[in-house]
């Protein structure tokens, strides 16, 4: 029977099992966002239910905001990030927001109170510093060192936003004569809280560190919150905001994104320390800083043209501060670029180019002082297998750990560099043959004796092969030193790996 003569099978019996076997449950974070979208639709439809609409709307909104807190806690419990404290503190800030939102809805939608300041305000205001602390803890985990470029960039954005906030939000409320002192204080406190959160969020987004899906979800949630708060502030001043308006969708979007960030599996890496903090001077980043620098004087010009109140002393002071910050940013950028030219971006070690320059310098010094100069090259054994088994992220973590242990085990004054790929180099001034062999063996043991983490749950054994040579005992020139060290490394690998080999002295080769 030919193929064309085969009887046709029922399409349902063919497609059905295939479709069922190919169906996968959506990840928890995507399911959470989808559920918030559905609840948002319910939120805007329940007022059609009549008298019970307000109660149903309050319950729906409460489920959304409380769901965000639950998502954070569930994500911490499920994924067990190495740094739990930042996530738990952010969750605590969300809990204050949830309590404040529910209290607000009960007072205004259910009790029909028209009071401007209620018991909800202390809860909502408390959320700002608590979340700021959580974000700052995350920032400190990601960049333990002094990341001056990111601090300056975040300050530029915050100063510009503070001037705009003063012109359009804070001063109209602070100077309003139709408000009570308590109402004015509350109206001023919310923009100040947003500025505090903006300063820390900008530092987080602009700083060094891995940018996982959870990181971007968290950043987008913060942006949605700050933008919606700003729209709400403007609407309140104009008298156009009302409970249940479309502005509430912005806050629900914030809760959806932030909750999803806690549920995403990559949340375990958001607070992961960055081995090298460098400025990300991309065109987009520079455009953001340029816009931030000119917004304040532009806003003052608009106020002048509209014959609206101007704040010349304040804006002038702010513009001077922005100008000085931009100059400082340029100076730091130049210094950082010089640093990055000689620093490996992944491990934070010196580059091969720097090592070559240091080799020439140290050779000249050793000859002047009639001293010896040693060089070690080490290669991570079977590194391709690590990448193939645990992925490039696992391989990167191994390389960073090797770099960390190298810096800890070498002598003060030794120069450690990433030579290329999984190869590292150590330049040792004023060292003899015995010292060279001792340092090489210490390096080998410190790698082999303690397993290394390729992810939060997996430890693997990693070994290195080490080759070494000495000038002038083993070779006569810097180029020969590199060549002899490389040959010694090759000999160590050929001999079975996880061992050290040093070059033979010139006398023994004669």
N, C-alpha and C positions, 0 to 999 in steps of 0.2 A: 504494500500500500504506500503511495507517495504521500509527501507531506500535505499536499493540497487535498488529499482524500481523507485526512483525519477528521473525525467528527468534532464539531465545534462544542466546546465545553461551556457550561453556564457561566456567564461573566460574573455572576454574584458569588459563585463558589470559588472563583479564582481570586477576585479582588477582595472579598471579605476578610479572610484570614490574613492576607498580606497587609491590609490596612490596619487590622487590629495589632498585628505584630510590630508595625512601624509606629504606632501611636505611643507617645511618651507623655508622662505627666509633666506639665510645665514646672520649672523650678519655683521654689517657694517665693523668691523675691518678685518674680514676674506675676505669680498668682496674687501676691499681696497688692501690687499696683492695680491689677485687673479688678480685684475686689473693691478697692477704693474708688475706682472709676464707676463701678456699678452703684456703690453707695452714694456717690456724688449725684448720680442720676436720680436715685431715690430721694435724696435731700431736696432737690428742686421740684420733685413731683408731689411729695406728700402734702404740701399746702393745699393741693386740690382736694384733699380728703375732707376738708371742712374744719370744724372746731378742733378735731384731734390733730390737725396738721402740724400745729406748732409743737406739740409734744413729740410727735413722730420725728419732726425735723431735729429737735434737740437730741433725741436718742440716737438718730443716725449720725449726727455730727460727733457726738460723744464716742460712738463706736469707732469712728475713723481716727480721732485723736488718741484714744486709748489703745487702739490697734497699733499705732506707731510705737508706743512705749513697749507693748507686748512683743513687737517685732524685734526691737533692740535686745530685750532680755532673752528671747528665744534664740536669736542669732548668737549671742554670747554663750549660751548653754550648748547649742548644737555644734558650733564651729570651734569653740574654745581658743580664742585668739591668745597669743603669748602675752599681750598687754590688754588686760580686761578693764583696767580702771578707767581709761579715757572713754570707752564705750558705755560703761555703767554711769559715769558722771553725765555724759550727754543724754543718756536715757533718763536720768534724774531731772535734767532740765526739761525734757519732753513731758515728764510727769507733772512738773509745776505748770507747764503750759496746758496740759490736759485738765488739771484741776481748775485752773483759771477759766478755761473755755467753757467747761461744764457749769461752773458757778455763774459765769456771765449769761449763758443761755437760760439757766433756771431763773435768774433774777429778771432778765429782760423779756424773754419769750413766754415764760410760764407765769411769773408773778406780775408781769406787765409794768415793771418799774421803769421810770424814765431818769433815774439818777445817773449822773455822769461818772461819778467815782463810787465804786462798790467794793465788796470784799473780793471780787475777782482780780482787781488791779494789783494788790500785793503779790498774788500768786503769779500773775503774768509777768510782772516786773522781775520777780525773783528768778524766772527762767533765763533771763539774759546773762547774768553773771555766772550762773551754774553751767550753762552751755559753753560760755566763753572759757571757763576753767577746763572743761572736758576737751575742748578743741586745743587749748594751749598745752595740755598734757600730751595730746596726740602730736602736736608740733614738736615738742621737746623730745619725744621718742623718735620721730622721723629724722630730725636734725639736731643731735646732741650738742654740736658745736655752735659757734657764733656765725650764723648765716647772714652777714651784713647786707648783701644785695637784696634778699627777700624782705628783710626788715625795712630797708629804705623804700622799696617798691610799695609795700603794704602801707607805710606811713604816707607816701605821696597820695595814694588812693583815699586813705582815711581823712587826710587834711582837706582834700578837695571835696569829699562827701560832707565833711563837717561844715564847711563854708556854705555849701548848697543847702544843707539841712537847716542851718541858722537862718538863711535868707528866706526860705520858703516854708519851713515847718516850725522851727523853734521860736524865732522872734515873733511871728504873728500870734502864737499862743501865749508866749511870755508877756507880751505887751497888750493882750486883749483886755479891755476894760469891762466886758460883759461876763467875765468868768470869775468865779470865786478863787481865792488863793489856792485852795486844794485842787480845783479843776485845772488851774494853770500849772501847778506842780506835776500833776499826772500827765497833762498834755506834753510837757517838756521832757518828762522822764522816759517816755517811749522812744522818741527819736534818739535820745542819748544811749538807751539800751541797744538800739539798732546799730549805732556807731561803734559801740564796744564790740558787738558781735561781728560787725564788718571788719574791724581792725584785725581780729584774731582769724576770721575766715580768710581774709586776703593773705595773711601770713601763711596759712595752711596751703592755700591753692598755689601761691607763688613760690613756696619753699621747695627744697629738694625732697626726693623720696619717690617711691614707686607710685604710679597712678593707675590703680586697678579700677575695675568696674564699680566696686563699692566706694572707692574714693570719689569717682565722678558722680555717683548717685548722691552721696552725702553733700558734695559741693553744690550740685544742682538744687538739692533740697534747701540748703542755706540761702542760695540765691533767690529761690522762689519765695522764701519767708521774708527776706529783706525787701524784695521788690513789692510784695503784697502789703507789707507794713507801710511802705512809702505811699502806695496808692491809697491805703486806708487813711493815712494821715492827711493827705490832700483832700480826700472826699469829706473827712470830718470838718476840716476848715471851711470847705465850700458848702457844707450842710447837705451833701448829696448821698451820704452813706445811709443805708438802712439794713436792718437785720435780715439775713437770708438773701442778700444781693450776690451778684456774680463775683464780688471780691472774695467771698468765702471759698470759691473754687481754688483761688491761689493758695490759700492756707491748706486746703485739703491736698493739693498737689505737693506742697511742702511735706506734709505728713506721709504721703505715699512714697516719695523719693527717699526721705530719711529712713523710714521703716524698712524699705527695700535694701538700703545700704547695709543695715544690720543683718539682714537675712542672706545677703549674697556671700558665697563661700570665700570670695577674695577679701572679705573684711579682716581676715587674719593677718593680711600683709599691709594694711593701711598704716599701722603704727610701726612698721618695720624700719629699723634705723637705716639711714642712707650712708654708705661708706665714704662718699665724696659729695660735698655740697658745692655746686657751682652755679653761676648765674645762667639762666635760660634766656639769653638775649635774642629771642626770636622777633620777627617783624610784628607779629601779633601782640606780643608783650610790650614792645616799644610803642606801638600804636595806642594801647590801653593807657600807658603812662603819659603819652603826649596829650591824649584827650583829657585825662584827669588833671593835668597841669594847666590846661587852658579853660576848663569849665568854670572855675570860680571867677576869673576876670571877665569872662563872657557873660556870666549871669549878672555881674555888677553893671556891665554895659547895658544889658537888656533892662535892668531896673531903671537905669538913668534915662533911657529912651522912652520908657513907659511912664516916666515921671512918678515912679513908685519910690518908696523909701530906699535909700542906699546906705551902705555900711562901709564907707570908704576906709576908715582906720582899720577895721577888722579885716576886710578883704585885702588891703595893702599888706598888712602883717602876714596874712596867710599866703599871699603871692610871693613875698620875700622868703618865707619858709619853704615854699615849693621850689623856688629858684635854687636855694641853697641845697635842698634835697636832691635836685636833679644834678647839680655839680658834684655832690658827694657820690651820687650813683655812678656818674661817669668815671670818677677817680677809682671807685671800688671795682667797676667793670674792667678798667685797664689792668688793675692789680690782679683781679681774678683771672682774666684771660692769660696773663703771664703765668699764673699758678697752674691753670688748666693745661697750658702747653707742656708742662713738665710733670703733670700728675695724671695717672691712669684713672679714667672716670669710674670704672667699676670697683676697683680695689682701694683706691686712694694712695697707691704706691707711686714711686717715681716711674717715668716712662723710659723706654729703651734709649730714646734720644738723650735724655738727661744722663743716663748711665754712661753712655759713650763719652759725653763731655766730661763727666766726673772721672772717668777712667784716664783720660789724657791729663787732667789736672792732677790727680793723685799720683800718676806715674812720674810726672815732673817733680812733685814734692818728695816722693820716695827716693828718687835719684839724688836730690839735693841733700836729703838727710841720711843717705846710705841705708835706707830701710827697705823692708819687703812690702809687697802689695799682693793681696790674695783676691781671688774671684771664685765664687761658687755659682753654678747653674743647677737648678733643680727642675724636674719635670714630674707632674702629677701622673702616677701610673694608671694606665687604662682609663684615661679621662673620657675618651669617646664612649666607653661603656656607661659611664655615669650620665652623660648627656642622653644617650639612647634610652636608658632605663628610667631616668627621673626627669628628663626634659632639660631645656636650657636654663630654666630658672633654678633647678636643683644644681646644675653645674655651676651657675654663677654663685650660688651660696657656698659651694665648696671652694671656689676660687677666693671668695672674700674671707672665708675662714682660714685658708692657707695663708693669705696675706696677713691676717690678724696674728696668727701664731708666729709667723716669720718676724714681725716687728717686735714680738714679745721675747723671742729667744736669742736674737742677735745682740751683739755688744753695742753700747752707746757709741755713736760715731760711724757705725757701719751703714752703708747705703743699700736699701732694699728697693728693687725695681721689678715691675712686671716686664719680662723680656719678650713675651709674645704668646698669645693663646694661653696654654696651661703651663708655660715655662716662666720661672722667676730667677732673679739674679741677686746676689749679695756681693758687694764690693767691700773688702776688709782692709783698711789701711793698717800699717805697722803690725803685721801678723807673721808668725813663723810657721814652719811646716806642721808642728804639733798642734798649734792653735787652730790652724785651718782645718785639720782633720777633726778636732774636737767640736768646732762650731758646726761642721757638716754633719757629724753624728748626732749632735743635739737637735738639729733641724729634722733629721730623719726620724728620730725617736718621738719628738713632740707631735709629728703628724701621725705616726703609726699607732701610738699608745692610746689615743682618745678618739672615738668615733666622731664623725661630723654630721650635722643635720642637713638634709636636703629639703626637708619641709618640716612642718610643725610636729609631725608624728614619726618621721623616719630618720634613723641614724645609720650611717654606713661607715665601713672601715676604709680609710684612704691612706695610701702610702706614696712616697716620693722617691725618686732616684736622684742622687746628688753627685755632681762632678766638680772637681776643684783643681786649681793650679795656682802657682806662686811665681811672682816676678821679683827678683831675677833668678831665684833658685831653679825654677823649672823652664822658664822662657826668657827671651831677651827684650821683646817689644810688646806694646799693648795689643797689637793685632795677634801676635802669637799667643798671648795670654788668653784671649777670647777663644782662639782656635783650640788650644790645648785643653781648656776647661770644657769646651763642647765635646771633644773627643773622650774626655774622662766621663762625662755624662753618658755618652753613647755606650761606653764600656760598662758602666753600672747597669744600664738597661739590658745590655746583651748578657750580662752575668746573672740575670734573673730578677732585676728590679728590687726596690725597697732596700737599697744598699748605697754606700758611698765609695767613690773611687777618686783618688787624686793622681795628678800627673807625676811621671817619674822625674827625678832631679836631672839636671843637665849632666852632671858628672857620671851618673849611672848609665846614661845613654851614649856617652862618648866611646 
